[in-house]
């Protein structure tokens, strides 16, 4: 009976560790998603800026 109780306690401990690891990984995934969203926003802004500069350069080239 003591062996069974000890084994049960070990399993409970392992389950808690796995649950905590799961929470940590889920939080990491959420952080990566948020960071990816920020980077997509930055990329979009940079692409708009690039297009604006291309248009400005084209306009200046036509004037010259």
C-alpha positions in Angstrom: 0.0 0.0 0.0 2.9 2.4 0.8 4.4 1.6 -2.6 1.1 2.4 -4.3 0.7 5.6 -2.4 4.3 6.6 -3.3 3.7 5.8 -7.0 0.5 7.8 -6.9 2.3 10.8 -5.5 5.0 10.5 -8.1 2.3 10.4 -10.8 0.5 13.4 -9.3 3.7 15.3 -9.3 4.5 14.4 -12.9 1.0 15.5 -13.9 1.4 18.8 -12.2 4.8 19.3 -14.0 3.3 18.5 -17.3 0.4 20.8 -16.7 2.8 23.6 -15.8 4.9 22.9 -18.9 1.7 23.0 -21.0 0.8 26.4 -19.6 4.3 27.7 -20.3 4.3 26.4 -23.8 0.8 27.9 -24.5 2.0 31.2 -23.2 5.1 31.0 -25.4 2.9 30.2 -28.4 0.7 33.2 -27.6 3.8 35.5 -27.3 5.1 34.2 -30.6 1.7 34.9 -32.3 1.7 38.4 -30.9 5.2 39.0 -32.0 4.5 37.7 -35.5 1.4 40.0 -35.7 3.6 43.0 -34.8 6.2 42.0 -37.4 3.5 41.6 -40.1 2.3 45.1 -39.2 5.8 46.5 -39.5 6.4 44.7 -42.8 3.1 46.1 -44.2 4.2 49.7 -43.1 7.6 49.2 -44.7 6.1 48.0 -47.9 3.8 51.0 -48.0 6.8 53.3 -47.4 8.8 51.5 -50.1 6.0 51.9 -52.6 5.7 55.6 -51.8 9.4 56.1 -52.4 9.2 54.2 -55.6 6.4 56.4 -56.8 8.3 59.6 -55.7 11.4 58.4 -57.5 9.3 57.7 -60.6 7.7 61.1 -60.5 11.1 62.8 -60.1 12.6 60.8 -62.9 9.7 61.8 -65.2 10.2 65.5 -64.3 13.9 65.3 -65.1 
